[in-house]
Amino acid sequence: MKKFVSVLLAITIIFSLSVFASAEGNGFSVSDAVIVVGKNAVSTDLYAAQKLEYYLEKITGEDIAVVTDDTEVNAKEIIVGETNRTTVGFENPKNGSYVIKSDNNKLIIAGYGTRGTIYGVYAFLEDFCGCRWYETNIIKIPENADIAVESGIDVKYTPYFEYTETDTTSSRDPEFSIANGQNGGVYRYLSDEQGGYVGYIGSFAHTLVTYYCKAETYFDEHPEYYALHGGKRVPKQLCLTNPDTIDVVYNEVIEILEREHDPAKSMQILSLTQHDNQEYCECEKCKAIDDANGSHAGTMITFVNTIAERVKATGKYDNVVFDTFAYQYTRKTPTKVVPREDVIVRLCSIEFCFGHTLDDAKCDLNKDFMKDLSDWGKICERVYIWDYVTNYSETCCIFPNFGVMQRNVQIFAENNVKGVYEEGTYYIAECDAEFGEMRTYLLSQLLKDPYMDYEAEMLGYLEAVYGPGGKYIKEFIDIMTEHAVTNRKHLGIYQKSEETLYGMKNKDIKRCDELWAKAYEEAETAAQTAEIKRSEISWRYWKCANQKREFSRLRPMYEWMTAQDDLYDDIIELDIKVLGEGTRQREFSDCQILHYIRAPFKWTTLYDEVYWDFIDPYFMKLFNVIELVYWFFH
């Protein structure tokens, strides 16, 4: 049904665009109209009207007046938000719902909740005026002095998700976030006039023992508060059945609610989530609950339910909901305990394959996820998803998941998921390579509408960022997608670069090199060339790790060593500081021998053993000899 609605919406937009090109017929020119807001308009409606005025003036080159609804009715009006000119009804309204309607010489953009009208304005600018917010500093604003509104526009939109979150640099920008429908509060602050955000009170994740009942505070004197694992108390997880542990966490929760709770917010989330390790409690009480439920989620859900019930019993925090993880050892659904209505379960996809779609019946890894998603949906009112969309081991390398992203978001929507966090390269400021920002843009668009024209949006982004050569980069991405997986191989988020892109033949690799060369040839600006170079790093990294083309050991030693040195120098020049998260997140080594002869993920200080420093000066003397010999014969 959701797919049908989205297709209908797309048809409506296409039809509307077809009648939106000129001021002839029954319509009117935008430049001849005024923008109308209510005399007592709420701040979000005023903000939406101001943004509409700003962008329409940029598009048309004309001054567009903003007036209030206590003035005389104008012949041609763009009515924004709630006014005395209109009454707009919403079926099954959600925060962010909007309508865009036209009739004779009136255009109405109105929304529901704190974000509806704002979303409607940006949708109008995007779908009818051709604007796009691709990145923080890459915004497409067409010039068109004669944008026209025709009668008969009738767009109705309801958000698919109540909570949407992505990361990377652009995700931290309010303008990018609002334009692309991001409302999570972890990576952005949206003011009340901007529609606000869905915020977490306190910490966002892995809060137990790190934020609540901190091990550094309590473990020495009260080890019984913590997990009994492998026969001893460990400070890495809580004992979730200890009444004193529950009291400590409850009291700390109340303390933070007293400091940070905002009753005016539509919803605030408090995270009670396990730490990022496998050292769960095996004490007699915890084990009994987990055994009875067939899952370690038994103790976790029981614990979170208890805290939520006690907090709600105070009568002060009706808009607070509590979230916890279905993550690794708590991923499986419990058979007896059921989450309360005010408990969110965030199902995490960390173990799964990102080369096959989640509903690919041939992928054993993803069949497990689909069962978990279905099972949690049967017992939990609010299932959220924590999804992963990059290679955390070697982020500079290609992560060819573009072929599954759209279908996976559709699966979330079709299984009644309420919120989605797409975790990508949140450290992109230190590792800006590959296609992290494009992934963020596409995911933002998908979270707005999982059934949107994915190929068109990708091509639009590629052209805006890389210039006319973007079409060649699209062909490169298609080749990467084709070789992401096989029936027996998978794509994980800790994938070794040597195990990425299965079955690439020499002809495929040669073709990819040709595509990048053509992209460079068609670049029209220095900025486009720089963007091409930054993204091409991921392809060169893959070739280096797999000893292909210029990095092949079948070439003269001097040539492949020099190619590795050039790649290293370009990575440093592009201010890429780390190669990935965790163990790969180390500073680059000054030891030259590492980047001349070793695989690229070993170019950091993590692999800078003392003996390499000792060998380094002798190696460089040897390299000078190799260089002289090479040029003597060439």
Secondary structure as UniProt FT lines:
FT   HELIX           2..18
FT   TURN            25..26
FT   STRAND          28..29
FT   HELIX           30..32
FT   STRAND          34..37
FT   TURN            39..40
FT   HELIX           43..60
FT   STRAND          66..68
FT   TURN            69..70
FT   STRAND          77..80
FT   TURN            84..85
FT   TURN            95..96
FT   STRAND          98..103
FT   TURN            104..105
FT   STRAND          106..111
FT   TURN            113..115
FT   HELIX           116..127
FT   TURN            128..129
FT   STRAND          132..135
FT   TURN            136..137
FT   STRAND          138..140
FT   TURN            145..146
FT   STRAND          148..149
FT   TURN            151..152
FT   STRAND          154..157
FT   STRAND          163..166
FT   HELIX           170..172
FT   HELIX           174..179
FT   TURN            180..181
FT   HELIX           192..194
FT   STRAND          198..201
FT   TURN            209..211
FT   HELIX           215..218
FT   TURN            219..221
FT   HELIX           223..225
FT   STRAND          226..229
FT   TURN            230..231
FT   STRAND          232..238
FT   TURN            240..241
FT   HELIX           243..260
FT   TURN            263..264
FT   STRAND          268..271
FT   HELIX           284..293
FT   HELIX           297..312
FT   TURN            313..315
FT   TURN            318..319
FT   STRAND          320..326
FT   HELIX           328..330
FT   TURN            341..342
FT   STRAND          343..348
FT   TURN            350..351
FT   TURN            358..359
FT   TURN            361..362
FT   HELIX           364..379
FT   STRAND          382..388
FT   TURN            395..396
FT   TURN            402..404
FT   HELIX           405..414
FT   TURN            415..416
FT   STRAND          419..423
FT   TURN            426..430
FT   TURN            434..435
FT   HELIX           436..448
FT   TURN            450..451
FT   HELIX           454..466
FT   HELIX           467..469
FT   HELIX           470..482
FT   TURN            493..494
FT   HELIX           497..499
FT   TURN            502..503
FT   HELIX           506..522
FT   HELIX           526..545
FT   TURN            546..547
FT   HELIX           549..551
FT   TURN            553..554
FT   HELIX           557..573
FT   TURN            574..575
FT   HELIX           582..584
FT   HELIX           592..597
FT   HELIX           600..602
FT   HELIX           605..607
FT   HELIX           610..633
//
